[in-house]
Amino acid sequence: METKTKDALRRIEDLQRELEYLKRDLLQKKGEPKEKPSLFGSVHGDDITEEMIEEAKKDLFKGLENL
């Protein structure tokens, strides 16, 4: 084969390999969450009342009164 043809084929192979790497990286990132949720600092410790705790329990265990 001619040198120019070999160089072109090698360049095409390099581009194919790079595309596969990019595709792999994109697929791996697609499954990851964008941002991890955090409640740090959302509620001050002295702001929580007994009523809030009882309401949260009712919401959390909704539908379990029949057990």
ROTIPA-299375 format. One line per field, with one value per atom (N, C-alpha, C, CB): residue number from 1; residue in one letter; atom name; x, y, z. Coordinates in pm, whole numbers, plus 50000, padded with zeros to 5 digits. Each point is the difference from the previous one (the first is absolute). Glycine has a CB too. Example, Ala and Ser with C-alpha at 12.3 -4.5 7.8 and 13.67 -1.06 7.14 Angstrom:
residues 2
k <- (1, 1, 1, 1, 2, 2, 2, 2)
r <- (A, A, A, A, S, S, S, S)
a <- (N, CA, C, CB, N, CA, C, CB)
u <- (51319, 49911, 50090, 49811, 50154, 50082, 49923, 50118)
v <- (49431, 50119, 50120, 49883, 50222, 50119, 50109, 49937)
w <- (50780, 50000, 50000, 50125, 49803, 50006, 50073, 49785)
***
This chain:
residues 67
k <- (1, 1, 1, 1, 2, 2, 2, 2, 3, 3, 3, 3, 4, 4, 4, 4, 5, 5, 5, 5, 6, 6, 6, 6, 7, 7, 7, 7, 8, 8, 8, 8, 9, 9, 9, 9, 10, 10, 10, 10, 11, 11, 11, 11, 12, 12, 12, 12, 13, 13, 13, 13, 14, 14, 14, 14, 15, 15, 15, 15, 16, 16, 16, 16, 17, 17, 17, 17, 18, 18, 18, 18, 19, 19, 19, 19, 20, 20, 20, 20, 21, 21, 21, 21, 22, 22, 22, 22, 23, 23, 23, 23, 24, 24, 24, 24, 25, 25, 25, 25, 26, 26, 26, 26, 27, 27, 27, 27, 28, 28, 28, 28, 29, 29, 29, 29, 30, 30, 30, 30, 31, 31, 31, 31, 32, 32, 32, 32, 33, 33, 33, 33, 34, 34, 34, 34, 35, 35, 35, 35, 36, 36, 36, 36, 37, 37, 37, 37, 38, 38, 38, 38, 39, 39, 39, 39, 40, 40, 40, 40, 41, 41, 41, 41, 42, 42, 42, 42, 43, 43, 43, 43, 44, 44, 44, 44, 45, 45, 45, 45, 46, 46, 46, 46, 47, 47, 47, 47, 48, 48, 48, 48, 49, 49, 49, 49, 50, 50, 50, 50, 51, 51, 51, 51, 52, 52, 52, 52, 53, 53, 53, 53, 54, 54, 54, 54, 55, 55, 55, 55, 56, 56, 56, 56, 57, 57, 57, 57, 58, 58, 58, 58, 59, 59, 59, 59, 60, 60, 60, 60, 61, 61, 61, 61, 62, 62, 62, 62, 63, 63, 63, 63, 64, 64, 64, 64, 65, 65, 65, 65, 66, 66, 66, 66, 67, 67, 67, 67)
r <- (M, M, M, M, E, E, E, E, T, T, T, T, K, K, K, K, T, T, T, T, K, K, K, K, D, D, D, D, A, A, A, A, L, L, L, L, R, R, R, R, R, R, R, R, I, I, I, I, E, E, E, E, D, D, D, D, L, L, L, L, Q, Q, Q, Q, R, R, R, R, E, E, E, E, L, L, L, L, E, E, E, E, Y, Y, Y, Y, L, L, L, L, K, K, K, K, R, R, R, R, D, D, D, D, L, L, L, L, L, L, L, L, Q, Q, Q, Q, K, K, K, K, K, K, K, K, G, G, G, G, E, E, E, E, P, P, P, P, K, K, K, K, E, E, E, E, K, K, K, K, P, P, P, P, S, S, S, S, L, L, L, L, F, F, F, F, G, G, G, G, S, S, S, S, V, V, V, V, H, H, H, H, G, G, G, G, D, D, D, D, D, D, D, D, I, I, I, I, T, T, T, T, E, E, E, E, E, E, E, E, M, M, M, M, I, I, I, I, E, E, E, E, E, E, E, E, A, A, A, A, K, K, K, K, K, K, K, K, D, D, D, D, L, L, L, L, F, F, F, F, K, K, K, K, G, G, G, G, L, L, L, L, E, E, E, E, N, N, N, N, L, L, L, L)
a <- (N, CA, C, CB, N, CA, C, CB, N, CA, C, CB, N, CA, C, CB, N, CA, C, CB, N, CA, C, CB, N, CA, C, CB, N, CA, C, CB, N, CA, C, CB, N, CA, C, CB, N, CA, C, CB, N, CA, C, CB, N, CA, C, CB, N, CA, C, CB, N, CA, C, CB, N, CA, C, CB, N, CA, C, CB, N, CA, C, CB, N, CA, C, CB, N, CA, C, CB, N, CA, C, CB, N, CA, C, CB, N, CA, C, CB, N, CA, C, CB, N, CA, C, CB, N, CA, C, CB, N, CA, C, CB, N, CA, C, CB, N, CA, C, CB, N, CA, C, CB, N, CA, C, CB, N, CA, C, CB, N, CA, C, CB, N, CA, C, CB, N, CA, C, CB, N, CA, C, CB, N, CA, C, CB, N, CA, C, CB, N, CA, C, CB, N, CA, C, CB, N, CA, C, CB, N, CA, C, CB, N, CA, C, CB, N, CA, C, CB, N, CA, C, CB, N, CA, C, CB, N, CA, C, CB, N, CA, C, CB, N, CA, C, CB, N, CA, C, CB, N, CA, C, CB, N, CA, C, CB, N, CA, C, CB, N, CA, C, CB, N, CA, C, CB, N, CA, C, CB, N, CA, C, CB, N, CA, C, CB, N, CA, C, CB, N, CA, C, CB, N, CA, C, CB, N, CA, C, CB, N, CA, C, CB, N, CA, C, CB, N, CA, C, CB, N, CA, C, CB, N, CA, C, CB)
u <- (50083, 49917, 50086, 49820, 50120, 50068, 50006, 49923, 50178, 50021, 49882, 50246, 49701, 49888, 49877, 50089, 49890, 49886, 50017, 49969, 50152, 50026, 49979, 50165, 49882, 49983, 49852, 50224, 49700, 49857, 49928, 50010, 50024, 49938, 50035, 50007, 50118, 50042, 49925, 50228, 49754, 49926, 49853, 50156, 49784, 49862, 49989, 49961, 50132, 50000, 50014, 50100, 49986, 50017, 49870, 50244, 49689, 49874, 49891, 50062, 49934, 49902, 50024, 49984, 50141, 50035, 49960, 50192, 49837, 49963, 49849, 50206, 49719, 49854, 49948, 49990, 50069, 49960, 50028, 50046, 50068, 50032, 49899, 50244, 49723, 49903, 49863, 50126, 49833, 49870, 49998, 49972, 50134, 50008, 49991, 50140, 49934, 49998, 49861, 50241, 49693, 49866, 49900, 50052, 49957, 49908, 50024, 49990, 50134, 50030, 49948, 50203, 49809, 49954, 49849, 50211, 49724, 49855, 49933, 50019, 50038, 49942, 50027, 50024, 50068, 50034, 49905, 50240, 49724, 49917, 50080, 49870, 50059, 50069, 50055, 49851, 50069, 50043, 49944, 50010, 50071, 49953, 49920, 50199, 49682, 49920, 50061, 49796, 50189, 50050, 49902, 50239, 49732, 49912, 50079, 49821, 50308, 50086, 49963, 50187, 49778, 49969, 49858, 50236, 49681, 49864, 49911, 50030, 49990, 49918, 50093, 49808, 50170, 50080, 49948, 50047, 50041, 49964, 49896, 50225, 49781, 49905, 49867, 50192, 49797, 49875, 49905, 50124, 49921, 49917, 49914, 50175, 49695, 49908, 49946, 49937, 49999, 49937, 49891, 50052, 49874, 49894, 50058, 49865, 50249, 50065, 50040, 50083, 49968, 50042, 49881, 50194, 49698, 49879, 49940, 49955, 50042, 49948, 50087, 49906, 50226, 50091, 49978, 50167, 49810, 49973, 49872, 50118, 49779, 49872, 50018, 49874, 50200, 50024, 50085, 49984, 50113, 50091, 49930, 50189, 49728, 49935, 49854, 50156, 49812, 49864, 49952, 50039, 49842, 49944, 50034, 50011, 50065, 50038, 49916, 50230, 49667, 49916, 49923, 49979, 49996, 49920, 50078, 49870, 50257, 50081, 49990, 50152)
v <- (49881, 50119, 50124, 49876, 50227, 50128, 50062, 50032, 50045, 50060, 50088, 49993, 50085, 50088, 49919, 50172, 49715, 49913, 49940, 49949, 50004, 49944, 50104, 49841, 50280, 50108, 50032, 50094, 49908, 50029, 49890, 50126, 49748, 49888, 50002, 49865, 50167, 50009, 50113, 49910, 50202, 50114, 49963, 50160, 49766, 49955, 49906, 50023, 49886, 49908, 50077, 49820, 50282, 50082, 50074, 50028, 50024, 50070, 49904, 50165, 49715, 49900, 49965, 49908, 50074, 49968, 50114, 49856, 50267, 50117, 50011, 50118, 49854, 50002, 49894, 50085, 49799, 49894, 50041, 49828, 50236, 50047, 50105, 49953, 50139, 50105, 49940, 50162, 49740, 49936, 49928, 49973, 49956, 49929, 50097, 49824, 50287, 50099, 50062, 50048, 49982, 50058, 49902, 50140, 49734, 49901, 49979, 49888, 50119, 49985, 50119, 49865, 50255, 50120, 50010, 50113, 49828, 50007, 49935, 49998, 49895, 49929, 50064, 49798, 50294, 50063, 50115, 49935, 50081, 50116, 50129, 49860, 50244, 50127, 50060, 50039, 49955, 50058, 49917, 50231, 49742, 49923, 50092, 49842, 50114, 50084, 50009, 49938, 50176, 50021, 50087, 49976, 49986, 50079, 50082, 49827, 50171, 50070, 50149, 49831, 50219, 50142, 50037, 50041, 49862, 50030, 50039, 49843, 50090, 50025, 50022, 49860, 50248, 50026, 49911, 50240, 49711, 49907, 50054, 49909, 50218, 50055, 50035, 50087, 49901, 50031, 49881, 50165, 49716, 49879, 49987, 49887, 50103, 49987, 49858, 50245, 49721, 49869, 49980, 50002, 50105, 49990, 49964, 50169, 49890, 49969, 49853, 50237, 49711, 49860, 49908, 50062, 49968, 49917, 50004, 50042, 50075, 50012, 49921, 50227, 49778, 49926, 49849, 50187, 49768, 49858, 49957, 50014, 50069, 49967, 49992, 50113, 49982, 49998, 49880, 50250, 49718, 49889, 49866, 50133, 49848, 49870, 50004, 49954, 50129, 50013, 49865, 50244, 49714, 49876, 49878, 50100, 49918, 49887, 49992, 50017, 50066, 49999, 49867, 50250, 49683, 49878, 49878, 50095, 49914, 49884, 49968, 50053)
w <- (50000, 50000, 50000, 50120, 49833, 49996, 50140, 49761, 50267, 50131, 50041, 49959, 49946, 50032, 50041, 49839, 50094, 50031, 50139, 49756, 50277, 50132, 50109, 49898, 50076, 50099, 50020, 49935, 49957, 50010, 50077, 49782, 50190, 50072, 50148, 49790, 50241, 50139, 50071, 49939, 49993, 50058, 50024, 49884, 50023, 50015, 50121, 49751, 50264, 50115, 50131, 49856, 50145, 50120, 50035, 49945, 49952, 50023, 50050, 49821, 50124, 50046, 50146, 49766, 50270, 50138, 50093, 49920, 50039, 50081, 50017, 49920, 49974, 50009, 50096, 49766, 50233, 50093, 50145, 49822, 50201, 50135, 50046, 49959, 49951, 50034, 50029, 49857, 50060, 50021, 50134, 49751, 50282, 50127, 50117, 49891, 50100, 50108, 50016, 49956, 49934, 50008, 50060, 49801, 50164, 50054, 50149, 49777, 50266, 50143, 50078, 49944, 50002, 50069, 50000, 49937, 49966, 49990, 50121, 49749, 50302, 50113, 50134, 49867, 50140, 50127, 50030, 49968, 50158, 50035, 49980, 50166, 49795, 49976, 50128, 49805, 50300, 50126, 50114, 49897, 50200, 50114, 50092, 49984, 50056, 50088, 50140, 49868, 50192, 50135, 50076, 49923, 50200, 50085, 50102, 49968, 50021, 50095, 50000, 49965, 50150, 50013, 49960, 49958, 50003, 49958, 50117, 49810, 50303, 50119, 50118, 49909, 50162, 50120, 50112, 49929, 50153, 50107, 50096, 49979, 50052, 50096, 49936, 50128, 49738, 49930, 49995, 49864, 50170, 49989, 50126, 49855, 50123, 50113, 50006, 49982, 50129, 50014, 49897, 50244, 49726, 49898, 49863, 50127, 49840, 49873, 49994, 49984, 50127, 50004, 49986, 50146, 49923, 49992, 49860, 50243, 49695, 49864, 49901, 50056, 49962, 49914, 50015, 50017, 50107, 50023, 49929, 50222, 49789, 49934, 49849, 50186, 49757, 49856, 49959, 49997, 50084, 49967, 50006, 50089, 50011, 50019, 49958, 50187, 49717, 49949, 49946, 49945, 50094, 49951, 50084, 49779, 50327, 50083, 50128, 49908, 50102, 50119, 50013, 49984, 49905, 50000, 50049, 49812, 50201, 50040, 50144, 49822)
***
